Structures are given as structure tokens and as C-alpha cells.
């Protein structure tokens, strides 16, 4: 399971580099931070249950943040 967090770190790094190349600096910074966190957690060798709980916590926060942003912060489409 620790290896999967390193894989998540790799893919968030790829997304961050593409966003950086596309001049989306805030988006890239968000994904660079996620990359660092995923790599750090991937090398801490927690139990599989701990990794699953952290992943589900991450998913809940990500979906809540996405939903909040898309409903309350984005303007209505014209």
C-alpha cells in the first residue's frame, strides 16, 4: 500500500508539471504540495489499514472541497 502512495505522488507530480507548463501556477502549487505529502506518506510504512483510512480521508476532503468550490465560488455559466 505504501507503494501506491508513491504512485499517487508520481501522478500528482506529472499533473503539477503540466499545470506549471500551462502557466496555471496556483493549480501547480496545489499539486506540488500533494506530491510532497504523498511521497512522504509513501515512505513512512504505515499499516495497510492506516493507509486506507488516510486515503479515504483525503478523498472526502477532496470531494468536499471540489463541491464547495464548484457550487459556491464559481460563477453561474452564462
Secondary structure by P-SEA (a helix, b strand, c coil): caaaaaaaaaaaaaaaaaaaaacaaaaaaaaaaaaaaaaaaaaccccaaaaaaaaaaaaaaaaaaaaaaacccccccc
